[in-house]
C-alpha cells in the first residue's frame, strides 16, 4: 500500500482543527493496529531492451479516497459522517487456516527423498538412499487404501534420482548415486517400477553419468533428460541433454543440445525445471534465466532473466519450487496462456542462519500469433510471501490454487557437514496457500501449524482424495526444531518416517463436495464424455480438472500438470466435459490423469470432489 496522505484543513475550518487531528489519529491507529494491511506488491516489467519499470500496484490514498483494506469502509465524504463510517466499520473475522494437517497413522518404509504416484492405484513409490554398505532395500511403497507398505531392492543406487511417470503409468528413476558397494552405480541407469510384481528393473542406459537430473515426458511419449552431474556435489556441468523412447529401450539415447541462455544461467544444472508448453514447445529454466525451444531444439525465444530485485538463487542447493500454473482453456477451447512461477529460494551462503527468500516470481506468458516466435510475456511480477522459505514443495490443487508446503526459513539444502552442523535451520511452522486469481497483495494465506518439520529430503504430492500427501525428512532432528515452536519431534532423530495429509480448507470438515458416481476408464483426446455425479442439496458442478500423476524430488515435481476442462453441459445428474484438443496434444500428453469435479465456492475457495483415475488416449 502506498503512503496515506492526510490533507491539512484550510483556515476556513480552523475551529474544527482539534477534532480533525483527533479523528485522523484514531483512523491511523485503527488501520495500523489492525495488522490486516497487505504488503505492497511490486510489478517489475522488463522490456525487450532489458530496462525495468517499477510501479506501485496499489495507488497512494488520501483521507478523502481511502479504499477498503480487509473490510475497512471506503471513505467517500470529506465531512464528519464519512469519518464516522470508517471508525464504526469493524474488521472482518480472520479467515480460516488455508489447510489443516493430520497424521495418517502408518510409518513410511523409507524416507521419501523422491515420491511418485502409481496410476490406477492409491500407492506411492518412495526413493531413499543406502544408509550403509549392506543396506539394499532403498525403495518402498505405501498403499493408502490398505495401509500396507513394502521394501524393494532397487539393484542400482538411485539416491537423488530424477522421478517421472510414463504414459503407461510406470514410474521411472533416472540416474542418482551414492558411494555404496552393495548397489550398482545408478548414474547412467534409468530404472522402471512394475506395480504388479513390485520390482524395479533397468530400462535404459544413458550416455552420461547423471546425479540430480530432471526427466520430462514429451507429448510423443519420449523422455528428455536434462542436467545432473557426474561428480559428488560438484561440477562441471554436463555438455548436453539426452532423449530416449521408453518403448524402445534398446535404442539408447539421442544427444540434445541445450539452449545457450539456459546453459549460461544454470550453473552446475542440478534439478532444472523443464516442461512442455501447450503447442509443444519446451520450457527450460535454469536458476535465474531460461529459454523456450521447439522439440527440434530450435530456439523460440529466451525468457527474461529474474530482475536484480530478486536477489535469490532458485536451483539446488538454493532450492526453490518451480512450476506451471493450471492450464485453462479460452472461449474457443484452446489453451493459449500459461504461467511460470518460482516460490522461495536462497542467497549464495554457507551459513545455516542466512534468511531464505521471502519472494515469489511470476511470469505470465501467452501465444500472441501463429509464428515460431509468437510467445509473449507480461514481465516478472515479484510478490512478498510474508515469510522466508527454501526447500518447500509446491502442489497445484484441482481448483488451481497452490499449496507451498514445508521447507526452512534459513539456510539451504544439503546433509549435515562433517562437524555435525545442519545446513538449514528454523523449519517453517505454517505452509502457504497461493491463489493465482486473487488481486496482487492478497494472494497468500497461511495454513494451520504443519505439526511435523519437512525439510531436506521430504516430498509432497496431490493425492486422489484431493488432499496433499506428504512424507520424509533426512535433517529434522531435535536440534533443528525450535523450542516452543509447536513441532512434534521425530522419534527417529534426524529422520522422519511419519506421514501426513494436508487438507485444504475447500475440502475440509463440513464442506459439501461433489461425488463422482462412475469414472470413465478411457477418454479420447478432443472427445466429449459424461461423468455421473451426486452433489448434496441439489447443487450443480461448475467445471472439472485433470491432474497428472505426481513425481517429485528436491522441490521439483517433474510430472506435475493440472488442466481445466471445458464444461459442455450439466443436467444435475451428470456433467458432460470435453477432453483437451487434438490439435494441442502437448496440453495433456496421453496417459493417466486424476479427474476431479469442481463445486461451489466456499469461504476460502472452490471445493472439488475426490479424484478417480482416467486414461487419456489418442483414439478410443
Residue pairs with C-beta under 8 A, 6 or more apart in sequence:
1 37
1 38
1 40
1 58
1 61
1 69
1 441
2 40
2 56
2 58
2 59
2 60
2 61
3 60
4 28
4 31
4 60
4 61
4 62
4 63
4 66
5 60
5 61
5 62
5 63
6 24
6 62
6 63
7 62
7 63
7 64
9 16
9 17
9 20
13 20
19 80
23 80
23 83
23 87
24 63
26 87
27 63
27 83
27 86
27 87
30 72
30 86
30 87
31 37
31 69
31 72
34 70
34 72
34 91
36 69
36 70
36 71
36 91
37 69
37 70
38 69
38 70
38 441
38 442
39 384
39 386
39 441
40 56
40 57
40 58
40 441
41 57
41 58
41 381
41 382
41 383
41 384
41 440
41 441
42 54
42 55
42 56
42 57
42 309
42 382
42 383
43 54
43 55
43 57
43 379
43 381
43 382
43 440
44 52
44 53
44 54
44 307
44 309
44 379
44 380
44 381
44 382
45 52
45 53
45 378
45 379
45 380
46 52
46 304
46 307
46 379
46 380
47 53
47 379
52 307
52 308
54 309
57 440
57 441
58 440
58 441
61 67
63 75
63 78
63 83
64 75
64 77
64 78
65 75
65 76
66 72
66 74
66 75
66 86
67 74
68 74
70 91
70 92
71 89
71 90
71 91
71 92
72 86
72 89
72 91
73 85
73 86
73 88
73 89
75 82
75 83
75 85
75 86
76 82
77 83
77 85
95 445
95 603
95 604
96 505
96 603
96 604
97 445
97 446
97 447
97 448
97 505
98 403
98 431
98 432
98 433
98 445
98 446
98 447
98 504
98 505
98 604
99 403
99 431
99 433
99 447
99 448
99 468
99 502
99 503
99 504
99 505
99 508
100 447
100 448
100 502
100 503
100 505
100 508
101 447
101 448
101 449
101 450
101 451
101 452
101 500
101 501
101 502
101 503
102 500
102 501
102 503
103 451
103 452
103 498
103 499
103 500
104 144
104 147
104 499
104 500
104 501
105 147
106 142
106 147
106 149
106 499
107 149
107 497
107 498
107 499
108 126
108 140
108 142
108 149
108 471
108 472
108 497
108 498
108 499
109 126
109 140
109 141
109 142
109 149
109 150
109 151
110 126
110 127
110 128
110 137
110 138
110 139
110 140
110 151
111 126
111 128
111 457
111 471
111 472
111 473
111 474
111 495
111 496
111 497
112 124
112 126
112 127
112 128
112 457
112 458
112 459
112 471
112 472
113 126
113 127
113 128
113 129
113 159
113 160
113 457
113 459
113 472
113 474
113 553
113 554
114 126
114 127
114 158
114 160
114 161
114 163
114 173
114 459
114 551
114 552
114 553
115 124
115 125
115 126
115 127
115 163
115 459
115 460
115 461
115 469
115 471
115 472
115 550
115 551
115 552
115 553
116 124
116 125
116 127
116 163
116 164
116 165
116 171
116 193
116 461
116 549
116 550
116 551
116 552
116 559
117 123
117 124
117 165
117 171
117 461
117 549
117 550
117 551
117 559
118 124
118 125
118 141
118 169
118 171
118 193
118 195
118 549
119 165
119 169
119 549
119 591
119 592
119 613
120 169
120 195
120 592
120 613
121 143
121 145
121 195
122 143
122 144
122 145
122 464
123 141
123 142
123 143
123 144
123 195
124 141
124 142
124 144
124 461
124 469
125 139
125 140
125 141
125 171
125 193
126 139
126 140
126 141
126 142
126 471
126 472
127 138
127 139
127 154
127 158
127 159
127 161
127 163
127 173
127 176
127 553
128 138
128 139
128 140
128 159
129 138
129 157
129 159
129 160
129 178
129 180
130 136
130 138
130 157
130 159
130 178
130 180
130 182
130 183
133 180
133 181
133 182
134 182
135 180
135 182
136 153
136 154
136 182
136 183
137 151
137 152
137 153
138 152
138 153
138 154
138 157
138 158
138 159
138 183
139 151
139 152
139 153
139 154
139 158
139 193
139 200
140 149
140 150
140 151
140 152
141 149
141 150
141 152
141 198
142 149
142 471
142 499
143 149
144 463
144 465
144 469
150 198
152 198
152 199
152 200
153 200
154 173
154 183
154 186
154 191
154 200
155 183
155 184
155 191
155 200
155 201
155 202
156 176
156 183
156 184
156 185
156 186
156 189
156 191
156 202
157 176
157 177
157 178
157 180
157 183
157 184
157 185
157 186
158 173
158 175
158 176
158 186
158 189
158 191
159 176
159 177
159 178
159 186
160 176
160 177
160 211
160 212
160 553
160 554
161 173
161 174
161 175
161 176
161 186
161 213
161 553
162 173
162 174
162 175
162 176
162 210
162 212
162 213
162 214
162 215
162 225
162 228
162 271
162 553
162 558
163 171
163 172
163 173
163 174
163 215
163 551
163 552
163 553
163 558
163 559
164 171
164 172
164 174
164 215
164 216
164 217
164 223
164 551
164 558
164 559
165 171
165 172
165 217
165 548
165 549
165 550
165 551
165 559
165 591
165 592
166 172
166 192
166 217
166 221
166 223
166 246
166 591
167 217
167 221
167 589
167 590
167 591
167 592
168 591
169 195
169 549
169 591
169 592
170 192
170 193
170 194
170 195
171 192
171 193
171 551
172 190
172 191
172 192
172 193
172 203
172 215
172 223
172 246
173 186
173 190
173 191
173 192
173 193
173 200
174 190
174 206
174 210
174 213
174 215
174 223
174 225
175 186
175 187
175 188
175 189
175 190
175 206
175 209
175 210
175 211
175 212
175 213
175 225
175 228
176 186
176 187
176 211
177 185
177 186
177 187
177 209
177 211
177 232
179 232
185 209
187 209
187 210
187 211
187 228
187 230
188 205
188 206
188 207
188 208
188 209
188 210
189 202
189 204
189 205
189 206
190 202
190 203
190 204
190 205
190 206
190 215
190 223
190 225
190 244
191 200
191 201
191 202
191 203
192 200
192 201
192 202
192 203
192 246
193 199
193 200
194 200
194 201
203 246
203 249
204 244
204 246
204 249
204 252
204 253
205 252
206 225
206 242
206 244
206 253
207 242
207 252
207 253
207 255
208 228
208 230
208 238
208 240
208 242
209 228
209 230
210 225
210 227
210 228
210 229
210 230
210 238
211 228
211 229
211 230
211 231
211 232
212 227
212 228
212 229
212 270
212 271
212 316
212 554
213 225
213 226
213 227
213 228
213 271
214 225
214 226
214 227
214 228
214 271
214 272
214 273
214 274
214 556
214 558
215 223
215 224
215 225
215 226
215 558
216 223
216 224
216 225
216 226
216 274
216 275
216 276
216 282
216 558
217 223
217 276
217 559
217 589
217 591
218 224
218 276
218 282
218 295
218 586
218 589
219 276
219 280
219 585
219 586
219 589
219 590
220 295
221 245
221 246
221 247
221 589
221 590
222 243
222 244
222 245
222 246
223 243
223 244
223 245
223 246
224 241
224 242
224 243
224 256
224 274
224 282
225 241
225 242
225 243
225 244
225 253
226 241
226 258
226 269
226 272
226 274
226 284
227 237
227 238
227 241
227 266
227 269
227 270
227 271
227 272
228 238
228 269
228 270
229 235
229 236
229 237
229 238
229 268
229 269
229 270
230 238
233 414
234 268
235 267
235 268
236 268
237 263
237 266
237 267
237 268
237 269
238 269
240 255
240 256
240 257
240 258
241 255
241 256
241 257
241 258
242 253
242 254
242 255
242 256
243 253
243 254
243 256
244 251
244 252
244 253
244 254
245 251
256 297
257 297
258 284
259 284
259 290
259 291
259 293
259 297
259 299
259 302
260 291
260 299
261 289
261 290
261 291
261 302
261 303
262 272
262 284
262 285
262 286
262 289
262 290
262 291
263 269
263 286
264 289
265 286
265 287
265 288
265 289
265 290
265 305
266 272
266 286
266 287
266 315
267 286
267 287
267 315
269 286
269 315
270 315
270 316
270 317
271 315
271 316
271 319
271 553
271 554
271 555
271 556
272 284
272 285
272 286
272 315
273 283
273 284
273 285
273 290
273 322
273 323
273 556
274 282
274 283
274 284
274 285
274 558
275 282
275 283
275 324
275 561
276 282
276 283
276 586
276 589
277 283
277 292
277 338
277 375
277 586
278 327
278 334
278 335
278 336
278 338
278 367
278 584
278 586
278 587
279 367
279 584
279 586
280 294
280 295
280 584
280 585
280 586
281 292
281 293
281 294
281 295
281 300
281 375
281 586
282 292
282 293
282 294
282 295
283 290
283 291
283 292
283 303
283 324
283 340
284 290
284 291
284 292
284 293
285 303
285 314
285 322
285 340
286 315
287 313
287 314
287 315
288 305
288 306
288 310
288 313
288 314
289 302
289 303
289 304
289 305
289 306
290 302
290 303
291 299
291 300
291 301
291 302
291 303
292 299
292 300
292 301
292 302
292 303
292 375
293 299
293 300
294 300
294 372
298 372
300 372
300 373
300 375
301 373
301 375
303 340
303 363
303 377
304 363
304 377
304 379
304 380
306 314
306 342
306 361
306 380
307 380
307 382
309 382
310 357
310 359
310 361
310 380
310 382
311 347
312 318
312 320
312 344
312 345
312 346
312 347
312 356
312 357
312 359
313 320
313 345
313 346
313 347
313 348
314 320
314 322
314 342
314 345
316 413
316 554
316 555
317 346
317 412
317 413
317 414
317 423
318 345
318 346
318 347
318 348
318 390
318 412
318 413
319 344
319 345
319 346
319 390
319 391
319 412
319 413
319 554
319 555
320 342
320 343
320 344
320 345
320 357
320 390
320 555
321 342
321 343
321 344
321 392
321 393
321 394
321 404
321 555
321 556
322 340
322 341
322 342
322 343
322 394
322 555
322 556
323 340
323 341
323 394
323 396
323 402
323 557
323 560
324 338
324 339
324 340
324 341
324 560
324 561
325 338
325 339
325 341
325 396
325 400
325 402
325 436
326 396
326 400
326 436
326 545
326 562
326 563
326 564
327 335
327 338
327 561
327 562
327 563
327 564
327 587
328 335
328 337
328 400
328 564
329 335
329 564
329 565
329 566
330 336
330 337
333 566
333 578
333 581
334 581
334 584
335 563
335 580
335 581
335 584
335 587
336 366
336 367
337 364
337 365
337 366
337 367
338 365
338 366
339 362
339 363
339 364
339 365
339 436
340 362
340 363
340 365
341 360
341 361
341 362
341 363
341 394
341 402
341 434
341 436
342 360
342 361
342 362
343 360
343 385
343 389
343 392
343 394
343 402
343 404
343 432
343 434
344 356
344 357
344 359
344 360
344 385
344 388
344 389
344 390
344 391
344 392
344 404
344 407
345 356
345 357
345 359
345 390
346 354
346 356
346 357
346 390
346 411
346 412
347 354
347 357
349 411
349 412
351 411
352 410
352 411
352 421
352 422
352 423
352 424
352 425
353 410
353 411
353 425
354 410
354 411
354 412
355 388
355 409
355 410
356 388
356 389
356 390
356 407
356 408
356 409
356 410
356 411
356 412
357 388
357 389
357 390
358 384
358 385
358 386
358 387
358 388
358 389
359 382
359 383
359 384
359 385
360 382
360 383
360 385
360 434
361 380
361 381
361 382
362 380
362 381
362 382
362 383
362 436
363 377
363 378
363 379
363 380
363 381
364 377
364 378
364 381
365 375
365 376
365 377
365 378
366 375
366 376
366 377
367 374
367 375
367 376
368 374
368 375
368 376
381 440
383 440
383 441
383 443
383 444
385 404
385 432
385 444
386 444
387 409
387 428
387 430
387 432
388 409
388 410
389 404
389 407
389 408
389 409
389 428
389 432
390 407
390 408
390 409
390 410
390 411
390 412
390 413
390 424
391 406
391 407
391 408
391 412
391 413
391 424
391 455
391 456
391 458
391 555
392 404
392 405
392 406
392 407
392 428
392 431
392 432
392 555
393 404
393 405
393 406
393 407
393 454
393 458
393 459
393 460
393 470
393 552
393 555
393 557
394 402
394 403
394 404
394 405
394 555
394 557
395 402
395 403
395 405
395 460
395 461
395 462
395 468
395 550
395 557
395 560
396 402
396 462
396 547
396 560
396 562
397 403
397 462
397 466
397 468
397 504
397 506
397 562
397 608
398 462
398 466
398 545
398 547
398 562
398 594
398 596
398 598
398 608
398 611
399 506
399 545
399 598
399 605
399 606
399 607
399 608
400 436
400 437
400 545
400 562
400 564
401 433
401 434
401 435
401 436
401 504
401 506
401 605
402 433
402 434
402 436
403 431
403 432
403 433
403 434
403 447
403 460
403 468
403 502
403 504
404 431
404 432
404 433
404 434
405 431
405 450
405 454
405 460
405 468
405 470
405 502
406 427
406 428
406 431
406 450
406 453
406 454
406 455
406 458
406 460
406 470
407 427
407 428
407 454
407 455
407 555
408 424
408 425
408 426
408 427
408 428
408 455
409 425
409 426
409 427
409 428
410 424
410 425
410 426
411 422
411 423
411 424
411 425
411 426
412 423
412 424
413 423
413 424
413 456
413 554
414 423
414 424
414 456
415 423
415 456
415 474
415 475
416 422
416 423
416 475
416 494
417 423
422 475
422 477
422 479
422 480
423 456
423 475
424 455
424 456
424 475
424 480
425 480
426 482
427 453
427 454
427 455
427 476
427 480
427 481
427 482
427 485
427 487
428 450
428 454
429 449
429 450
429 482
429 485
429 486
429 487
430 446
430 447
430 448
430 449
430 450
431 446
431 447
431 450
431 502
432 444
432 445
432 446
432 447
433 444
433 445
433 446
433 447
433 504
433 604
434 443
434 444
435 442
435 443
435 444
435 445
435 605
436 443
445 604
447 502
449 486
450 500
450 502
451 486
451 487
451 488
451 500
452 473
452 476
452 487
452 488
452 490
452 496
452 498
452 500
453 473
453 476
453 480
453 481
453 487
453 490
453 496
454 460
454 470
454 472
454 473
454 476
454 496
455 473
455 474
455 475
455 476
455 480
456 473
456 474
456 475
457 472
457 473
457 474
457 475
458 470
458 471
458 472
458 473
458 474
458 496
459 470
459 471
459 472
459 552
459 553
460 468
460 469
460 470
460 471
460 502
460 552
461 468
461 469
461 470
461 550
461 552
461 557
462 468
462 469
462 547
462 550
462 560
462 594
463 469
463 501
464 594
464 610
464 611
464 612
464 613
465 501
465 610
465 611
466 504
466 507
466 513
466 596
466 608
466 609
466 610
466 611
467 501
467 502
467 503
467 504
467 507
468 501
468 502
468 504
469 499
469 500
469 501
469 502
470 499
470 500
470 501
470 502
471 498
471 499
471 500
472 496
473 490
473 494
473 495
473 496
474 494
474 495
475 494
476 490
476 494
476 495
476 496
477 490
477 493
477 494
478 489
478 493
480 494
481 487
481 489
490 496
490 497
490 498
504 604
504 605
505 511
505 602
505 603
505 604
505 605
506 602
506 604
506 605
506 606
506 607
506 608
507 513
507 607
507 608
511 602
511 607
512 535
512 536
512 537
512 539
512 599
512 600
512 607
513 535
513 599
513 607
513 608
513 609
513 610
514 533
514 534
514 535
514 539
514 541
514 597
514 598
514 599
514 607
514 608
514 609
515 533
515 534
515 535
515 609
515 610
516 531
516 532
516 533
516 595
516 597
516 609
516 610
516 611
516 612
517 531
517 532
517 533
517 534
518 531
518 532
519 531
519 595
519 612
519 613
519 614
520 529
520 530
520 531
520 595
520 614
521 614
521 615
522 614
522 615
522 617
522 620
523 529
523 579
523 614
523 615
523 616
523 617
523 620
524 579
524 617
524 618
524 619
524 620
525 579
525 580
525 581
525 582
525 585
525 588
525 590
525 616
525 617
525 618
525 619
526 578
526 579
526 580
526 581
526 582
526 583
527 578
527 579
527 620
528 568
528 576
528 577
528 578
528 579
529 576
529 577
529 578
529 579
530 574
530 575
530 576
530 577
531 544
531 574
531 575
531 576
531 577
531 595
531 597
532 573
532 574
533 541
533 573
533 574
533 575
533 597
533 609
535 541
535 599
538 572
539 599
539 600
540 570
540 572
541 567
541 570
541 575
541 597
541 598
541 599
542 567
542 598
542 599
542 600
542 606
543 564
543 565
543 567
543 597
543 598
544 564
544 565
544 567
544 575
544 577
544 595
544 596
544 597
544 598
545 562
545 563
545 564
545 565
545 595
545 596
545 598
545 608
546 562
546 563
546 565
546 588
546 593
546 594
546 595
546 596
546 614
546 616
547 560
547 561
547 562
547 563
547 593
547 594
547 596
547 611
548 559
548 560
548 561
548 562
548 588
548 591
548 592
548 593
548 594
549 559
549 592
549 593
549 594
550 557
550 559
550 560
551 557
551 558
551 559
551 560
552 558
552 559
552 560
561 588
563 580
563 587
563 588
563 593
565 577
565 578
565 579
565 580
566 577
566 578
567 575
567 576
567 577
568 576
568 577
568 578
569 575
569 576
570 576
575 597
579 588
579 616
580 587
580 588
580 616
581 587
585 618
588 616
590 616
590 617
590 618
591 615
591 616
592 613
592 614
592 615
592 616
593 613
593 614
593 615
593 616
594 611
594 612
594 613
594 614
595 611
595 612
595 613
595 614
596 608
596 609
596 610
596 611
597 608
597 609
598 606
598 607
598 608
598 609
599 606
599 607
599 608
599 609
600 606
600 607
601 607
